[in-house]
Amino acid sequence: MNEPTVLALNSRTREVLAMGREAWEMIGRTPGYIVAERPLREGAITDFDVTARMLRLLLDRVGVSRFNRPRVLVCVPSAITAVERRAVEEATRKAGASMVRMIEQPLAAAVGAGLAIDEPVGNMVVDVGGGTTETAVFALGGIVSSCALRVGGFDMDAALQAYGREAYGTALGERTAEEIKMAIGSGHPSFDGVSVRVRGRDLMSGMPKAIVLSSAEVREAIAEQVDSIVSATVTCLGQAAPDLAQDIMYEGIHLVGGGALLRGMAMRIAEETGVRVKPVEAPLECVVLGAGKCLQFFDSMEHLFLASGR
């Protein structure tokens, strides 16, 4: 199951009207009292009750009732605090889980990518998600060095919206900004040379307005976020021991998450680090596939899980 973490709510009654892709399609196209909410921002829970309701809906959709209470494994950012960890655990239990375990996202991504993380060989993963970016070096079943940022694809969308307001006096919708990023966004100048025509609302007159954005403008708009991700990768690699760095030179850096789909991101990281970057086969699903493998081989992989937040 693959759905955006969005809920459409009636702001008057707090009734959930839609979830996932259906709610995402509603953004910017609903009456004022219907609001689209993301219960998770920057890898943390922003609304406990809404998060629990979303998890309950997810369990319902995959056929889990309150009677066959499941074991649940949740992938969390490596920078998660003890308070945030307790909030995740309590929200998941409230949704109907009998047991809650957590695993750090880069570890789950490494398992999903099929890396030999339990061997005395260094591997590196860069996971660029919607709300967070995780970079980590692994060896012998643990994280040797890591760097976590609360920066991701959503921040790039917000940066594009800000650019539209400042450069063209035009308000762009959240969905429109994401579509621009996916169509012509890039992290490297070699992908410049194309443009896209988009529609928004003129901030002065309030009337509909069409503007043309070039790929160079889009790259400039999201440069701060891309620079932060590249800088975190360089920092994490610089913290690794020399022998592990040598392994990574041979094995390459594995790029996962939605950010791996941004054109030129792999090229930009490779240029800055001097290490080849290898996008994995299923970058969007890599973390959840790794979590599934951890549940499948629960006893042998339990040492990868975080301690309970209680």
N, C-alpha and C positions, 0 to 999 in steps of 0.2 A: 504494500500500500504506500502510495507516494502522494502526499497532500501538503499544500502550504499551511503554515501554522497561523491561520487567520480564522477568526470567528466573526460572524455578522450578528450584532445584538440589537434588540430594541432597547434604546437607552432609557425609556420610561419604565419598562417592566423588567429589564435585564434578561428577557427571554432570548434564548439562542435561536436564531432564524436559519442560519446556514453555517457550514464549516468547510474549511479546506478550499478546494478549487472553486466551489460554488460561491463561497464568501469572497474570494479574491476577485471573481468576476463582478461582484457588486460594488467594489471600491470606486467611489466617485460617481456612482449611478443610482443612488438611493435617496429617499426622503431624509430630511435632517435628523429625524429621531432614530434612524437606523444607522448604526456606526459599525465600522469594521475595526476590530481590535486584534492586536498581536499580543498574546499573553506572555510571550518571551521576547525580550529585547536585550541585545548584547550578551546573549547566553544566560541571562538571569530571568527569573520570574518577576513580572511586573504586576500581575494580578493573580493572587493565589486561587480565588474561587473560579475565575474564568479558566485558568490552567487546568484545575481539577475537572471541570466540566468538559473541556476539550479532550482530555485524556479518556474520560468516560465514554465520550462519543467515538473516539478512535477504537476503544475496546469493543464497543457495541458493533461497529462496522465490520470488524473482523470476526464477529461471532462469539465474543467472550461475554458471558452474562455474569451477574453478581453471584451466581451459585458455583460456577467453576472458576474460582478466583485464581488468576494466573501468577506465575513468577514473572517479574518485569525487570529488564535490564535497560537502564537509561544512560545514554551517552551525554556527558557533561564536559564543559570546558575545563582544561587543566588548571585554570586560574580561579576556579570556583571556591568561594569561601565556605567556612563551616556553616554559617547561617543559611547561605544559598543551598547548600547540600541538604540541610534539614528541610528546607521549603520544598525541594524537589521530591524528597522521600515522602513527606506528609501529603503533598498533592497527589502523588501516585497511589499511595495507600487509600486516600479518600476516593479515588476513582475506581477502586475495587481490587487492587493488587494484594495478593497474600504475602508476597515477599518482594522487596525492592533491592536491587543492587545497582551500583553505578560504575561506569568505566570512563576513563578520560578519552575524549574524542580522538586524539592522535594515535593512541594505542589501538582503539577499535579500527581506525583507518588502516593501520599497519597490518592488523590481522586480516581485514577485508582485502587488502592488496596482495595478500599471500607472502608477506615478508617473514623471514626467519628471525623473529624477534627474540627467541629464547636461546639463540646461539651467540657465541662470543664474537660477533661480527657487527659492526656499526651500520645502521640504516637510518635514513632521515626522511621524515614526512613533513610536508607543508600542506595544511588543511585550511583552505580559504572558504569559510562558510558565509551565511547570511549576516550573522551578528558578530562573529568572532573569527579570528585567524589564529591557528595553532601551529607552531613549528616545534618539532621534537626530534632528538637523536636517541635511538634505542640500542640497547645491547643487553643480552642475558635477561630478557623478560622485563626490563624496566626502562624508565626514561632517564637518560644520563644527563641531558641538558635540554632545556625547553625555553620557549619565549611565547607568551600568549598576549594577544591584543584584542580589545573589544572593538575591532574594526572589521568590516566585511562588506558583502555585496549590498546590504541595505544602505550603508553609509555612502557607497558610490551612487546609488539612486538618489539619495538626499542631496549629494553634491551636484548632480546634474540638475535637479530642481532648482537649487540655489543659483546655478550658472544661468539658467533660463530667466530667472527673475532679474539678476544683476546685468546680464549682457543684452537681453532683449526685452526686458519689462514684461515677460510672459510667464504666467503660472502654468507649470506642467504637472499633470497628475502623476501619482506614484507608479501606476501601471505603465504610463507612457515613458517615464524615465527608465524603468527596467527594460522596456522594449528597445529604447535607443541604445542602452548599454549593450544589450545582446546583439543588436544589428550591426553597430559600427564602433562599439567601444573597444579599446585596446590598451595595452600597457607598453607598447613599443612603437616608435615612429615609422618603422617599416610598413606598418599597416595603414598609414595615412593615405588620403587620396580619394575617399568616397564620402558621400553626404546623404542625409536623409531629411525628408520634409515631414515636420510634425505639427500638430495642432494643439493650441492651448488657449488660455484666456488672457487678453490684454489687461494688465494691472491698472491702467489709467482709465480706459473706457468700459472695461468689463465685457467687451465684445469678443467673440471667437477670433483667433489670430493664428495664421500659419507662419512658421519660421523654418529656415533651412539650417541644419547643423552639420558641420563637417566633422570627419573623424578626428582631425587634429584638435578641434575645439573640445570634443568629448574626452579625448585623451588628456587635454589640459585640465578639464573640469574634475576628473577623477585622479589626477596626478598625486595629490596629497595622500589618498588612501593607498594607491599602488606603491608609492615610496615607503610608506609605513610598513607594508607587508614585506617588501624587499629588504628593508632595514632589519626587521625582526628575523628574517631568514639568515642574514649575514651575521647578526649577533649570536643566534643560536649555534650556527656552524662554528663561530669563533670560540665558543665556550667548550666545544668538544675536545677531548684529549687527542694528541697528535696521531696515535694509532687508529682511533675511530675516524678521524678526518681523512686518513689515508683510505680506509674502507669505503667511506662515502664518495671519495674521488672515483673509486672503481665502480661502486654500485649505482651512483647517481642519486639525485634528490627526487623523491616521489611526490608529485603534485596532485592533490585530491580536493574535493569540494566544488561548489558551483563556480568559485573563482578560477578554477583550473580551466574553465571554458572561455575565460576572457582571452581574446586573441592577443598574442605576444607576451602573455604573463610568463610562460615557461622560458621564452627567449630572454626576457628582461632579467629574470632570476639567474639564469645561466651566465649572462654577461657580467652581472655584479659579483657572483661567487666564484666564477671560473670552474663550476661543476656542471656537468650535463644534467638536465632536468627531464624526468620521464613522467608524463601524464599517465595515470593508470587507466585501465579499460573502462571502468564505470565510476567516474569521479563523483557523481552525485550520490550514488548508492553505496560507495565504498565503506563509509562508517557504519551504516545499518547492516550491511552484509557481514562486516566484522563482528558486530554485536550478535547477529544470528549464529555465527560460528562459535562464539563464546558460550552461548546458551546450549548449543548442540553438544559441545564438549565441556560442559559446566565444571565437572570435578577437576579436570586437568588444567582449566584456565581460570579457576577461581582466584588464583594468586594475582591476577591482573586487576581485580575489582578494588574499588576504593572501600575503606572502612565505612560502616554505617554512620550517618550524620547524627544519630541519637547519642 
